[in-house]
Amino acid sequence: MVQIPTRQLRFSDGDSAERDMLLAVKNTVDVSLESEELTGKVKDIASYYHLGIGRSTILRCLDLPAESRVLELGAGCGAITRYLGETFGSVDAVDASPIRVEIARERCRDLDNVSVLCRDLRNERFDSSYDVVVIIGVLEYAPVFIYPGEAPRDACSKFLQLARSALNENGKLVLAIENRIGLDYWAGAPENHTGKPYDGVHDYPNAGSPVTFTRTELQELLADAGFPHKAFYYCFPDYHYASTILSSTGAESEYCLHNWVGFSLDSPRNTKRQTFNKPLAAKTLGESGLLREFANSFLIVAGRHPVPDANWVARKFSMKRQRRFRIVTTLFAQPEPFVRKTPLHALSGASRDTESDRVRLRTEDAGWKPGNLLSFEIEQAALREDFPDYLSSLIDRYRGELESHYGTGERDAEGYPLLNTRSLDAVFANIIQDENGNLHFIDEEWQTESEIPIDFMLYRCIRFCLFSHGVSDAQAGKMIRTLFPSYSRSRHKKNRALADAFQREIFLDTIDPRVFKGNLLGRVVRNDVVRPCLEKVWRRTPRRLRTMIRRRLL
């Protein structure tokens, strides 16, 4: 749900926003799970939540039988319902909001196995026939909208008992909910339901608000509701659009799981400062075995009988890419740690690789390397006064490592060393530094059609790994020029254009809806005449200016 002040709290994104979403879905031809047509109609945070690509990752990580009969309690606008309908044998979805039910029905209009019902769950009764009951982002509202006369914990327990009553003997509950002591909340992020910082950390001092729970509280709550067995999963940045999910398998410190979780970079050099640096805090927690405890959201599979743990340690979903490049990257512990990349969509022919004009995505298995991502050292260095000197030394070392690992021994027409075609993603975020300080390049999933000049890789790495720390495009040029004095403005402009071209080739070209959360901009961007023009202007806006706008408006 979108954050709404307590005085305006209601299980809705607002009548106007929901009418707009209904109209958008009705006027969309492709309403499938990853419809880019539908995503193109996102106008604000609310519509992004319901229409964006990637809501289904929390369920995609699970191994549930495809023939299952599924009940979804709290269908909302049908984003999860759509996934369930495309994946499982039959789906009954229930919601109390008539307009949301209508949106969900439109979203699933071409799925004969989906039934969306408008019901008041306070009076609902189910026969015990379902294989799976799904509750995504709804349990926390039980004390407000379902059983408002009950104490918060009792209301949530009663709702879970209702879910249990719908399951057959071997059925499973799938539950997703925020962690009230998640890392983002400690960093001062507003509580996702009340809009107030530290509300969950302070155990919800205001009566009548939604409630979330810690892992221990959820374990006890589920046991009391008749679910003695459960398997926990941990969602980053949260369950809404989870990019990384950790299972309960494996020790956090042994597998360096902090390398897998993603946070926005809250460098002290950013305009918008946080109370602490979340990536470094995640590293500290991971090394102490506490990262899962402070995950921003939980995903739980629970049942009357034992629920097996996952056979994998971590999964990362790449959903912001063009459809043909969307993959899931999985860390397995057995027989020895290794990483597997799996396309989310079937590819033509026998090859597991897919390609476009400029790049080919390679999805072969790879070994796992212990150690910390180099980006953590950069985060720590950004807290020191000698950060500029550190960057100079880092870039010089990086240049040497690139030549040593990827150098072909050849040069381009202007005399710049050439790197082989597998070097495109050799950026700081894909370099492991072991305990001896040695660097190891990982995640070599991209292959280009031709060899890459080293100055382009220097620019690409600085742009995508250091701009968030206050390094500007002009400074990037100066840093490269210290290594290659002949590096000209025209060469820099060429590298910038090439970096943009690769981004367009790989990633979806969408505007981050958070930029438009202000009321005036929200009204402007919702205008169907203005929006296409605004998107064209945004795509042509220099990256540095885009970053400045985001910092001002987010």
QUISULPE-V848631 format. One record per pair of residues at least 6 apart in sequence whose ideal C-beta (glycine too) atoms are under 8 Angstrom apart, sorted by sequence separation. I is the first residue (numbers start at 1). GAP is how many residues later the second one is. D is the distance in Angstrom with one decimal. If there is no record, write none. Layout:
BEGIN
i=(I	I)
gap=(GAP	GAP)
d=(D	D)
END
This chain:
BEGIN
i=(4	12	25	30	41	42	49	75	85	95	108	167	179	185	190	191	199	236	237	252	266	285	301	321	331	332	347	354	355	381	384	411	412	433	434	467	481	515	516	524	525	28	30	31	84	143	147	148	190	191	199	204	235	236	250	266	318	319	331	332	347	353	354	410	411	419	432	433	480	13	29	30	72	108	143	147	150	189	191	213	222	236	266	285	318	331	332	353	410	431	432	471	516	538	541	28	42	72	84	95	143	146	164	188	191	235	236	268	282	285	317	318	330	343	353	381	408	431	462	467	516	525	1	28	41	42	81	163	188	194	196	199	235	236	266	267	317	318	329	330	353	381	407	408	431	432	463	466	477	524	2	93	105	147	200	219	234	246	266	317	318	329	330	343	352	407	408	430	431	1	39	72	81	104	143	146	147	185	194	200	233	234	266	316	329	330	352	407	408	430	477	480	25	28	38	39	142	143	146	160	185	233	234	266	315	316	328	329	381	406	407	430	463	24	39	70	142	178	233	246	264	265	315	316	327	328	403	406	430	462	511	78	93	101	160	178	185	186	194	233	246	263	315	327	426	477	101	140	142	185	193	194	231	232	244	263	314	315	327	328	378	403	406	476	24	36	101	139	142	193	215	231	244	314	326	327	402	406	459	462	35	70	75	182	244	312	313	326	343	405	425	426	462	34	69	70	72	75	76	181	193	243	263	312	313	326	425	68	69	70	71	72	74	75	91	98	139	180	181	312	313	343	406	425	59	66	67	68	69	70	71	72	73	74	93	95	97	138	139	180	258	261	311	312	324	341	342	402	405	425	458	459	66	67	70	71	72	78	91	93	94	95	96	178	323	341	422	424	458	20	24	33	56	60	66	71	77	81	85	90	91	92	93	94	95	96	180	311	324	341	424	473	511	55	56	59	64	76	89	90	91	93	94	95	96	122	135	180	236	258	313	341	402	422	424	511	21	55	59	75	78	82	86	88	92	94	96	121	122	236	237	258	261	340	341	422	423	455	458	21	25	50	51	56	75	77	78	81	82	85	236	237	339	421	509	17	20	24	50	56	77	78	81	94	236	237	258	317	338	339	421	511	18	50	51	55	59	76	78	79	85	135	258	338	339	421	424	17	21	50	75	78	82	85	257	258	325	338	339	421	423	455	17	21	49	77	78	84	94	133	256	261	324	337	338	398	401	421	509	133	180	325	337	420	421	426	14	180	324	419	420	455	521	13	81	133	179	180	181	252	253	258	418	419	424	427	428	459	463	133	178	179	180	252	253	257	322	327	418	419	423	427	515	81	132	177	179	252	253	406	418	419	426	429	460	515	518	13	126	130	131	139	177	179	253	325	327	405	417	418	424	429	455	459	463	514	517	13	128	129	130	131	140	180	252	324	331	416	417	427	428	459	516	517	78	92	121	124	128	130	133	135	136	139	140	251	252	401	416	419	427	428	512	515	126	127	128	129	131	132	133	135	136	137	252	416	456	460	514	515	125	126	128	131	132	133	134	135	136	137	252	401	455	459	514	75	121	128	130	131	132	133	135	177	410	412	132	456	460	2	128	408	456	2	88	248	246	192	246	2	175	407	1	73	33	96	173	246	32	33	84	378	31	403	25	141	152	402	33	50	140	184	375	32	80	173	184	245	260	374	375	71	156	242	373	374	399	402	21	80	182	257	260	373	375	377	402	156	234	240	242	257	373	374	153	234	238	239	255	373	374	18	71	152	176	236	237	238	239	255	373	374	399	69	70	73	148	178	232	235	236	239	249	362	372	373	398	446	69	70	71	72	73	74	76	160	164	178	234	235	248	249	371	372	69	70	71	72	73	74	160	163	164	177	235	247	248	249	370	371	68	69	70	71	72	74	164	176	234	235	247	249	250	369	371	395	398	68	70	72	74	144	157	161	234	235	249	370	371	73	143	144	156	160	161	233	234	247	359	369	370	374	65	144	160	232	233	247	74	143	157	160	232	233	246	247	395	64	143	153	157	232	233	246	247	416	141	231	245	371	473	140	230	231	244	245	473	140	230	231	244	260	369	415	473	140	230	244	245	414	472	229	230	243	244	369	229	243	31	59	227	229	242	243	391	31	227	228	229	231	243	255	366	467	22	31	215	227	229	230	231	233	366	414	467	25	31	58	215	222	226	229	231	241	255	366	424	18	31	184	187	214	231	468	19	22	26	183	218	222	391	463	467	18	22	25	18	21	25	218	255	362	363	387	215	250	362	15	22	249	361	362	395	399	11	12	18	361	362	395	11	73	188	360	396	187	188	359	360	378	382	392	395	396	12	187	359	360	378	391	395	73	186	187	283	359	360	73	186	358	359	375	392	187	358	378	357	283	184	187	71	183	186	279	280	279	183	183	280	279	280	137	183	277	136	137	339	341	277	277	64	186	64	183	185	62	181	182	183	184	267	181	182	183	255	259	269	182	256	258	259	265	268	329	59	179	182	256	267	268	179	256	179	58	178	179	258	269	327	178	179	177	178	176	177	176	175	176	175	176	174	175	174	173	174	175	173	172	173	11	172	173	172	171	11	170	171	11	170	9	169	170	172	1	167	169	167	164	358	359	358	359	358	359	357	356	62	61	259	58	58	58	61	325	322	9	57	58	61	322	9	55	57	321	322	55	57	321	322	3	54	58	320	321	3	6	54	57	320	3	4	5	6	52	54	3	5	6	1	3	4	49	1	3	270	270	6	9	269	270	9	267	269	6	267	6	265	267	265	62	61	62	58	63	61	61	61	60	57	57	54	54	53	54	53	61	60	272	271	270	271	272	60	34	36	34	34	53	52	48	47	42	45	39	44	45	40	43	39	42	45	36	44	45	43	44	44	43	44	43	44	43	43	20)
gap=(6	6	6	6	6	6	6	6	6	6	6	6	6	6	6	6	6	6	6	6	6	6	6	6	6	6	6	6	6	6	6	6	6	6	6	6	6	6	6	6	6	7	7	7	7	7	7	7	7	7	7	7	7	7	7	7	7	7	7	7	7	7	7	7	7	7	7	7	7	8	8	8	8	8	8	8	8	8	8	8	8	8	8	8	8	8	8	8	8	8	8	8	8	8	8	9	9	9	9	9	9	9	9	9	9	9	9	9	9	9	9	9	9	9	9	9	9	9	9	9	9	9	10	10	10	10	10	10	10	10	10	10	10	10	10	10	10	10	10	10	10	10	10	10	10	10	10	10	10	10	11	11	11	11	11	11	11	11	11	11	11	11	11	11	11	11	11	11	11	12	12	12	12	12	12	12	12	12	12	12	12	12	12	12	12	12	12	12	12	12	12	12	13	13	13	13	13	13	13	13	13	13	13	13	13	13	13	13	13	13	13	13	13	14	14	14	14	14	14	14	14	14	14	14	14	14	14	14	14	14	14	15	15	15	15	15	15	15	15	15	15	15	15	15	15	15	16	16	16	16	16	16	16	16	16	16	16	16	16	16	16	16	16	16	17	17	17	17	17	17	17	17	17	17	17	17	17	17	17	17	18	18	18	18	18	18	18	18	18	18	18	18	18	19	19	19	19	19	19	19	19	19	19	19	19	19	19	20	20	20	20	20	20	20	20	20	20	20	20	20	20	20	20	20	21	21	21	21	21	21	21	21	21	21	21	21	21	21	21	21	21	21	21	21	21	21	21	21	21	21	21	21	22	22	22	22	22	22	22	22	22	22	22	22	22	22	22	22	22	23	23	23	23	23	23	23	23	23	23	23	23	23	23	23	23	23	23	23	23	23	23	23	23	24	24	24	24	24	24	24	24	24	24	24	24	24	24	24	24	24	24	24	24	24	24	24	25	25	25	25	25	25	25	25	25	25	25	25	25	25	25	25	25	25	25	25	25	25	25	26	26	26	26	26	26	26	26	26	26	26	26	26	26	26	26	27	27	27	27	27	27	27	27	27	27	27	27	27	27	27	27	27	28	28	28	28	28	28	28	28	28	28	28	28	28	28	28	29	29	29	29	29	29	29	29	29	29	29	29	29	29	29	30	30	30	30	30	30	30	30	30	30	30	30	30	30	30	30	30	31	31	31	31	31	31	31	32	32	32	32	32	32	32	33	33	33	33	33	33	33	33	33	33	33	33	33	33	33	33	34	34	34	34	34	34	34	34	34	34	34	34	34	34	35	35	35	35	35	35	35	35	35	35	35	35	35	35	36	36	36	36	36	36	36	36	36	36	36	36	36	36	36	36	36	36	36	36	37	37	37	37	37	37	37	37	37	37	37	37	37	37	37	37	37	38	38	38	38	38	38	38	38	38	38	38	38	38	38	38	38	38	38	38	38	39	39	39	39	39	39	39	39	39	39	39	39	39	39	39	39	40	40	40	40	40	40	40	40	40	40	40	40	40	40	40	41	41	41	41	41	41	41	41	41	41	41	42	42	42	43	43	43	43	44	44	44	45	46	46	47	47	47	48	48	49	49	49	49	50	50	50	50	51	51	52	52	52	52	53	53	53	53	53	54	54	54	54	54	54	54	54	55	55	55	55	55	55	55	56	56	56	56	56	56	56	56	56	57	57	57	57	57	57	57	58	58	58	58	58	58	58	59	59	59	59	59	59	59	59	59	59	59	59	60	60	60	60	60	60	60	60	60	60	60	60	60	60	60	61	61	61	61	61	61	61	61	61	61	61	61	61	61	61	61	62	62	62	62	62	62	62	62	62	62	62	62	62	62	62	62	63	63	63	63	63	63	63	63	63	63	63	63	63	63	63	63	63	64	64	64	64	64	64	64	64	64	64	64	64	65	65	65	65	65	65	65	65	65	65	65	65	65	66	66	66	66	66	66	67	67	67	67	67	67	67	67	67	68	68	68	68	68	68	68	68	68	69	69	69	69	69	70	70	70	70	70	70	71	71	71	71	71	71	71	71	72	72	72	72	72	72	73	73	73	73	73	74	74	75	75	75	75	75	75	75	76	76	76	76	76	76	76	76	76	77	77	77	77	77	77	77	77	77	77	77	78	78	78	78	78	78	78	78	78	78	78	78	79	79	79	79	79	79	79	80	80	80	80	80	80	80	80	80	81	81	81	82	82	82	82	82	82	82	82	83	83	83	84	84	84	84	84	84	84	85	85	85	85	85	85	86	86	86	86	86	87	87	87	87	87	87	87	87	87	88	88	88	88	88	88	88	89	89	89	89	89	89	90	90	90	90	90	90	91	91	91	92	93	94	94	95	95	95	96	96	97	98	99	99	100	100	102	102	102	103	103	104	104	105	106	108	108	110	111	111	112	112	112	112	112	112	113	113	113	113	113	113	114	114	114	114	114	114	114	115	115	115	115	115	115	116	116	117	118	118	118	118	118	118	119	119	120	120	121	121	122	123	123	124	124	125	125	126	127	127	127	128	129	129	130	130	130	131	132	133	133	133	134	134	135	135	135	135	136	136	136	137	140	143	143	144	146	147	147	148	149	171	172	173	175	177	181	181	181	183	184	184	184	184	184	185	185	185	185	185	186	186	186	186	187	187	187	187	187	188	188	188	188	188	189	189	189	189	189	189	190	190	190	191	191	191	191	192	192	198	199	200	200	200	200	201	201	201	202	202	203	203	203	204	237	238	239	241	247	249	254	256	257	260	262	263	265	266	266	267	267	268	279	280	281	281	282	284	285	287	289	292	455	461	465	466	468	468	469	469	469	470	470	471	471	471	472	472	472	473	473	478	479	481	482	482	483	488	506)
d=(7.2	6.6	6.2	7.7	7.0	4.7	7.9	4.9	5.1	5.1	4.2	6.8	7.9	6.6	6.2	7.0	7.5	6.7	6.8	7.5	7.9	4.3	5.3	7.9	6.8	5.7	7.4	7.2	6.9	5.5	7.0	5.8	5.9	5.7	6.6	7.6	4.6	7.4	5.5	5.7	5.8	6.8	4.6	6.2	4.6	6.4	7.5	7.6	5.4	7.5	7.5	5.5	4.2	6.7	7.6	7.1	7.2	5.8	7.8	7.6	5.2	5.7	5.1	7.7	6.2	7.8	7.3	7.8	5.0	7.8	6.4	6.7	6.5	6.4	7.5	3.9	6.4	7.0	3.8	6.4	5.6	4.5	3.9	7.6	5.9	5.6	6.5	6.0	4.7	5.3	4.5	7.7	7.7	7.3	7.7	5.4	5.4	5.8	7.4	6.7	4.1	6.6	7.1	5.1	5.3	7.6	7.5	7.4	6.1	5.7	7.8	5.2	7.0	6.6	5.4	4.4	7.8	6.9	6.2	7.8	4.5	6.5	7.7	5.0	6.4	6.0	6.6	5.5	7.3	7.7	8.0	7.1	5.6	7.5	7.6	7.0	7.9	7.6	6.3	5.0	6.0	7.7	5.9	4.9	5.9	5.6	7.4	7.5	7.0	7.4	5.6	6.2	4.7	5.5	7.9	6.9	6.8	5.8	5.5	5.3	7.2	7.4	7.9	6.6	4.5	7.6	6.7	6.5	7.1	7.3	6.1	6.1	4.6	4.6	4.0	8.0	7.0	7.8	7.3	5.5	5.4	4.3	5.4	7.1	5.2	7.0	7.2	6.2	5.5	5.4	7.2	7.4	7.0	6.7	5.2	5.7	4.4	6.8	5.8	7.4	6.8	6.7	7.9	7.8	5.7	4.5	7.5	8.0	7.9	4.0	7.8	4.4	6.3	7.2	5.4	5.2	4.8	5.7	5.7	6.9	7.5	6.9	7.0	7.9	5.2	5.3	5.8	5.1	7.8	4.3	7.9	7.4	7.9	5.5	8.0	7.9	5.6	6.6	5.0	7.3	7.5	4.1	5.0	6.2	5.2	4.5	7.2	7.7	7.2	5.6	6.8	7.0	7.7	5.3	5.1	5.4	7.2	7.6	5.4	6.1	7.2	7.7	7.0	7.7	4.2	7.4	4.3	5.6	4.1	4.0	6.4	6.4	5.2	4.4	7.3	6.1	6.1	4.0	6.0	6.3	7.9	4.9	3.7	8.0	5.8	5.0	4.5	4.5	7.8	7.9	6.1	7.3	7.6	5.0	7.6	7.9	6.6	6.3	6.4	6.8	7.5	5.3	6.6	6.5	6.8	6.6	6.5	4.8	6.0	7.0	7.8	7.3	7.3	4.2	7.9	5.4	6.1	3.3	6.0	5.3	5.3	6.0	6.4	6.3	7.1	6.6	7.4	6.0	5.0	4.8	5.1	4.2	5.7	6.0	6.8	7.3	7.6	8.0	7.1	6.9	7.8	5.5	7.1	7.7	7.0	7.9	6.7	6.8	7.4	4.9	7.5	6.3	6.2	4.5	7.3	7.7	6.9	8.0	6.2	7.1	7.9	7.8	6.9	7.6	6.3	4.2	5.1	4.2	5.1	6.8	7.0	6.2	7.6	7.8	6.8	7.3	5.4	5.2	5.2	4.8	4.6	5.1	4.7	5.1	6.6	6.6	7.7	7.3	7.8	7.4	7.4	7.0	7.7	4.3	6.8	6.0	7.4	5.7	6.6	7.8	7.1	7.0	7.9	7.6	5.5	5.7	7.8	7.9	7.9	4.8	7.9	7.7	6.4	7.5	5.4	6.2	7.5	6.2	7.6	7.0	5.9	5.2	7.1	7.8	6.7	4.8	6.4	5.3	6.6	4.1	6.2	4.4	8.0	5.1	7.9	5.4	8.0	5.6	7.2	5.6	7.7	6.8	7.8	8.0	7.0	4.3	3.1	6.7	5.8	4.0	5.9	6.4	6.8	5.1	8.0	6.9	6.9	6.9	4.1	3.8	5.8	7.5	5.7	6.7	7.5	7.9	7.2	7.8	5.7	4.9	4.8	5.4	7.9	7.7	7.3	7.3	7.6	6.9	7.6	7.3	6.0	6.2	3.4	6.8	7.4	7.3	6.5	4.6	5.9	5.4	4.7	3.5	7.7	3.9	5.3	7.2	6.8	5.8	5.5	6.8	5.5	5.9	6.9	6.8	7.8	6.8	5.9	7.4	6.9	4.6	6.9	7.1	4.9	7.6	5.7	7.6	7.9	6.0	6.4	7.9	7.5	8.0	3.8	6.1	7.2	6.4	7.1	4.1	7.1	6.3	7.8	6.0	7.2	3.9	6.4	5.3	6.7	5.9	5.4	7.9	6.4	6.1	4.2	4.7	7.8	6.6	6.0	7.1	7.9	5.7	4.6	7.6	6.0	4.7	5.1	5.9	7.5	7.2	6.8	7.5	6.0	4.3	6.5	6.6	7.9	5.8	6.4	7.6	7.5	7.9	6.1	5.7	7.6	7.7	7.6	5.8	6.1	7.6	7.5	4.9	7.7	6.4	7.0	6.9	6.0	5.3	6.4	5.7	7.4	7.2	7.8	5.9	6.8	4.2	6.0	7.6	7.0	7.7	6.4	7.6	5.6	6.5	5.8	8.0	5.1	7.8	6.4	4.4	4.6	5.9	4.3	7.1	7.5	7.5	7.0	7.8	7.5	7.1	6.5	6.6	6.9	7.1	7.8	5.4	7.0	6.7	7.6	5.4	5.8	6.1	5.4	7.9	7.1	5.3	5.8	7.5	6.2	5.9	7.6	6.5	7.7	7.2	7.8	6.2	5.1	5.2	4.9	5.3	7.7	6.9	7.5	3.6	5.5	5.3	5.4	5.2	4.8	5.0	4.6	6.9	6.6	7.8	6.5	6.5	5.2	5.9	6.9	7.8	5.8	7.2	7.8	7.1	7.4	7.3	7.0	5.2	6.1	6.1	7.8	5.3	7.8	5.9	7.5	5.0	7.3	7.2	7.6	7.7	6.1	6.4	7.9	7.8	7.5	6.6	5.3	7.2	7.9	7.2	7.3	5.5	6.7	6.2	7.3	6.7	8.0	7.6	7.4	5.8	5.5	7.5	6.1	7.1	5.1	7.2	6.8	6.1	7.4	6.8	4.5	4.8	5.0	6.9	7.1	7.3	7.6	7.8	6.7	5.9	6.0	5.2	7.4	7.3	6.1	6.3	8.0	6.4	7.8	7.9	7.6	7.7	7.8	6.0	7.9	4.2	7.7	4.6	4.3	3.8	5.4	6.8	7.3	7.4	4.4	4.6	7.3	6.4	5.8	4.2	7.6	7.3	6.3	5.1	6.5	6.7	6.6	6.5	7.9	6.5	7.5	6.2	6.4	6.2	5.4	7.9	7.0	7.5	7.3	7.9	5.3	6.9	7.3	7.7	7.2	6.3	7.7	6.9	6.2	7.3	3.6	6.7	5.7	5.5	4.3	5.7	5.0	4.6	4.8	4.6	5.1	7.0	6.6	8.0	4.7	7.4	4.0	6.6	7.4	7.3	7.6	5.4	3.9	7.5	7.5	7.1	7.8	7.2	6.6	4.2	7.6	7.0	3.7	6.7	4.2	4.5	4.1	6.8	6.7	4.9	6.2	7.7	3.3	6.7	6.0	5.1	6.5	5.7	5.2	6.7	6.6	6.1	7.9	7.1	6.2	3.6	6.3	7.1	7.6	6.0	6.8	7.3	7.9	6.7	6.9	5.6	7.6	6.1	4.0	6.1	7.9	7.0	5.6	7.0	7.5	7.2	7.2	7.1	7.3	6.0	6.1	6.8	5.0	5.6	7.7	5.1	7.9	6.8	5.1	7.0	7.2	7.0	7.4	4.3	5.4	4.8	6.6	5.0	6.8	5.8	6.6	7.8	7.1	7.1	4.9	7.2	5.2	5.1	3.9	4.8	7.8	7.3	5.9	6.6	7.6	6.3	7.6	5.8	5.5	5.8	7.0	7.5	3.8	7.0	7.0	7.8	7.0	5.3	6.4	6.9	6.1	4.5	7.3	6.6	7.2	7.1	6.4	7.7	7.5	7.1	5.0	5.9	7.1	7.4	7.7	7.2	7.5	5.8	6.7	7.4	6.1	7.0	7.1	4.9	5.6	7.6	7.3	7.6	7.2	8.0	7.0	7.9	7.2	7.8	7.1	7.8	7.1	6.0	5.5	7.7	6.4	5.1	7.2	7.2	6.4	5.0	5.0	4.4	6.7	5.6	5.6	6.6	6.9	7.2	7.0	7.7	6.4	5.3	5.4	7.5	6.8	6.4	6.0	7.1	5.3	5.4	7.5	6.5	6.8	6.5	5.6	7.9	6.8	7.9	6.3	7.3	7.9	5.0	4.9	5.3	4.6	7.1	5.1	7.2	7.7	6.6	7.8	5.3	6.8	7.9	7.5	7.0	6.9	7.6	7.6	6.2	6.8	5.7	7.8	6.2	8.0	6.4	7.4	6.6	6.9	5.7	6.0	7.1	7.8	5.4	7.3	7.6	5.2	6.1	7.9	7.2	6.7	6.5	6.3	6.5	5.2	5.1	6.2	7.0	7.4	5.8	7.2	7.5	8.0	6.2	8.0	7.1	7.2	7.3	7.6	4.7	7.7	7.0	7.8	6.2	7.4	5.0	7.0	6.4	6.2	6.2	7.8	6.7	5.9	3.7	6.2	7.6	5.0	7.4	6.5	7.8	7.0	7.1	6.8	6.6	4.8	6.1	5.7	6.4	6.0	5.5	6.6	6.0	7.7	7.6	7.8	5.1	5.7	6.8	7.8	6.5	5.9	7.1	7.8	5.0	7.3	7.7	7.4	4.6	7.5	7.5	5.7	6.8	7.1	5.5	4.5	5.8	6.9	6.7	4.7	6.5	7.5	7.2	7.9	5.1	7.7	7.2	6.7	6.4	6.9	6.6	7.6	8.0	7.8	8.0	6.8	6.9	6.4	5.9	5.0	6.6	6.6	5.6	8.0	6.7	7.6	7.8	6.1	5.1	8.0	5.7	7.6	7.7	7.3	5.1	4.7	6.4	7.3	6.9	4.8	5.6	6.9	6.5	7.3	5.5	6.4	5.6	4.7	6.7	5.7	6.8	7.8	5.2	7.8	7.1	5.7	6.0	7.9	7.8	6.9	6.9	7.7	7.5	5.0	7.2	6.9	7.9	6.2	6.5	6.5	4.4	6.8	7.6	6.5	7.2	5.2	7.1	7.8	6.3	3.7	7.9	4.7	6.1	4.2	7.1	7.1	7.9	7.6	6.5	5.1	7.8	7.9	5.1	7.9	7.1	4.3	6.5	7.0	3.8	5.5	7.4	7.6	7.9	7.1	5.4	4.2	6.8	7.6	6.7	7.7	8.0	7.2	6.3	7.6	7.4	8.0	4.1	7.3	7.2	5.2	7.4	5.7	6.4	7.6	7.4	6.5	5.7	8.0	7.0	6.0	5.7	7.7	7.3	5.2	7.8	6.7	5.4	6.5	4.3	6.9	6.6)
END
